[in-house]
């Protein structure tokens, strides 16, 4: 999440299992005194939305010692729930899975959810790439063919439809 937050131009699709959105920062940084807890506490809530698509999962038994540091910022379940809440409030494209009877990065949960998680995170990639290819094809067609016949135009439209939906 950190890479996507600070460099959304490079990383804009995030998939997390047991996201560590807690205060586990070392060394201390005065700009983010609560570590990754800052994401749902201040950073996302107080910033304009970024072009990030997020899929996240946490298990109800995820690292069951939430107050080991006695700062109330080490509870994985609470941190992920708060993250989902702030993402919803800001209108992000996200999906949150709460797994029952599951621990930290639970193997059974990964096996059941990874295909759908990848599908969700990558959902628009094919369409976006296809649109870019279609625009490039149209530029090349105009350059090579000039004013082309109705038959060529119809073929290009059908080809474009097939690459998008076929």
C-alpha positions as CSV (number, residue, x, y, z in Angstrom):
1,X,0.0,0.0,0.0
2,X,2.8,2.4,0.7
3,X,4.2,2.2,-2.8
4,X,0.7,2.7,-4.3
5,X,0.1,5.6,-2.0
6,X,3.3,7.5,-2.6
7,X,3.7,6.4,-6.3
8,X,0.3,5.9,-7.8
9,X,1.7,6.6,-11.2
10,X,3.7,3.4,-10.9
11,X,1.6,1.2,-8.5
12,X,-2.1,1.6,-8.6
13,X,-3.4,-1.9,-7.9
14,X,-3.0,-3.3,-4.4
15,X,-3.7,-6.8,-3.1
16,X,-3.2,-7.4,0.6
17,X,-3.7,-10.3,2.9
18,X,-3.6,-9.3,6.6
19,X,-2.6,-5.8,5.6
20,X,-0.2,-4.3,8.1
21,X,-2.0,-1.0,8.6
22,X,-0.7,-0.8,12.2
23,X,1.9,1.2,14.1
24,X,4.9,-1.0,13.3
25,X,7.3,1.7,12.1
26,X,11.1,1.7,12.7
27,X,12.9,4.0,12.7
28,X,10.5,6.6,14.0
29,X,9.4,9.2,11.4
30,X,7.9,12.4,12.8
31,X,5.8,12.9,9.5
32,X,4.0,9.7,10.3
33,X,4.2,9.2,14.0
34,X,1.8,6.3,14.1
35,X,3.4,4.3,11.2
36,X,0.9,2.7,8.8
37,X,-1.9,3.4,11.3
38,X,-1.7,6.9,9.7
39,X,-3.2,5.6,6.4
40,X,-6.7,5.2,7.9
41,X,-6.2,7.7,10.7
42,X,-5.1,10.7,8.6
43,X,-3.4,10.1,5.2
44,X,-6.4,8.7,3.2
45,X,-9.0,10.6,5.1
46,X,-7.3,14.0,4.7
47,X,-6.1,13.6,1.1
48,X,-7.8,13.7,-2.3
49,X,-8.6,10.2,-3.7
50,X,-5.8,8.6,-5.7
51,X,-6.2,6.3,-8.7
52,X,-5.7,3.1,-6.7
53,X,-7.8,-0.1,-6.8
54,X,-7.5,-2.2,-3.7
55,X,-8.4,-5.8,-2.7
56,X,-7.8,-6.6,1.0
57,X,-8.4,-9.5,3.4
58,X,-8.1,-10.0,7.1
59,X,-8.9,-13.0,9.3
60,X,-10.9,-12.7,12.5
61,X,-8.0,-14.5,14.3
62,X,-5.3,-12.3,12.7
63,X,-2.5,-11.9,15.3
64,X,-4.7,-12.1,18.3
65,X,-2.6,-9.9,20.6
66,X,-3.9,-6.4,19.7
67,X,-2.6,-4.5,22.8
68,X,0.9,-6.0,23.2
69,X,2.3,-2.4,22.8
70,X,-0.5,-0.8,24.9
71,X,-1.0,1.9,22.3
72,X,-4.2,0.5,20.7
73,X,-2.6,0.6,17.3
74,X,-1.5,-3.0,16.9
75,X,-4.8,-4.8,16.1
76,X,-4.7,-6.1,12.5
77,X,-8.4,-6.8,12.4
78,X,-9.4,-3.3,13.6
79,X,-6.8,-1.7,11.3
80,X,-8.1,-3.5,8.2
81,X,-11.7,-2.7,9.2
82,X,-10.8,1.0,9.7
83,X,-9.0,1.0,6.3
84,X,-12.1,-0.4,4.6
85,X,-14.2,2.2,6.2
86,X,-12.0,5.1,5.2
87,X,-11.7,3.8,1.6
88,X,-15.5,3.6,1.4
89,X,-15.9,7.1,2.7
90,X,-13.4,8.5,0.1
91,X,-15.1,6.5,-2.8
92,X,-12.1,4.2,-3.6
93,X,-12.6,1.1,-5.7
94,X,-11.9,-1.6,-3.1
95,X,-13.1,-5.0,-2.0
96,X,-12.7,-6.1,1.7
97,X,-12.9,-9.8,2.7
98,X,-13.4,-10.6,6.4
99,X,-12.5,-14.3,6.8
100,X,-14.0,-16.3,9.7
101,X,-11.7,-18.7,11.7
102,X,-8.7,-17.5,9.8
103,X,-5.3,-16.4,11.0
104,X,-2.6,-14.1,9.7
105,X,-2.2,-14.6,5.9
106,X,-4.2,-17.8,6.2
107,X,-3.3,-20.5,3.6
108,X,-6.8,-21.8,3.1
109,X,-8.1,-18.3,2.6
110,X,-5.4,-17.5,0.1
111,X,-6.2,-20.7,-1.9
112,X,-10.0,-19.8,-1.9
113,X,-9.7,-16.1,-2.7
114,X,-6.6,-15.5,-4.8
115,X,-8.1,-16.1,-8.2
116,X,-11.0,-13.7,-7.5
117,X,-8.7,-11.2,-5.8
118,X,-6.5,-11.1,-8.9
119,X,-9.6,-10.8,-11.1
120,X,-10.8,-7.9,-9.1
121,X,-7.5,-6.0,-8.9
122,X,-6.8,-6.5,-12.7
123,X,-10.4,-6.1,-13.8
124,X,-9.9,-3.0,-15.9
125,X,-6.4,-3.7,-17.1
126,X,-7.5,-5.6,-20.3
127,X,-10.1,-2.9,-21.2
128,X,-7.6,-0.1,-20.7
129,X,-4.9,-1.9,-22.7
130,X,-7.4,-2.7,-25.5
131,X,-8.5,0.9,-25.7
132,X,-4.9,2.0,-26.0
133,X,-4.2,-0.6,-28.7
134,X,-7.4,0.5,-30.5
135,X,-6.4,4.1,-30.5
136,X,-3.0,3.2,-31.8
137,X,-4.5,1.0,-34.5
138,X,-6.8,3.9,-35.5
139,X,-3.9,6.3,-35.8
140,X,-1.9,3.8,-37.9
141,X,-5.0,3.1,-40.1
142,X,-5.6,6.8,-40.7
143,X,-1.9,7.3,-41.5
144,X,-1.7,4.3,-43.9
145,X,-5.1,4.3,-45.5
146,X,-6.1,7.9,-45.4
147,X,-9.8,8.1,-46.2
148,X,-10.7,4.5,-46.1
149,X,-13.7,2.7,-47.5
150,X,-16.8,1.8,-45.5
151,X,-15.8,-1.9,-45.6
152,X,-12.5,-1.2,-43.9
153,X,-14.1,1.0,-41.3
154,X,-16.7,-1.7,-40.6
155,X,-14.0,-4.3,-40.3
156,X,-12.0,-2.1,-37.9
157,X,-15.1,-1.6,-35.7
158,X,-15.8,-5.4,-35.6
159,X,-12.2,-6.1,-34.8
160,X,-12.2,-3.6,-32.0
161,X,-15.4,-5.2,-30.6
162,X,-13.8,-8.6,-30.7
163,X,-10.7,-7.6,-29.0
164,X,-12.7,-5.9,-26.2
165,X,-15.5,-8.5,-25.7
166,X,-14.6,-11.6,-27.7
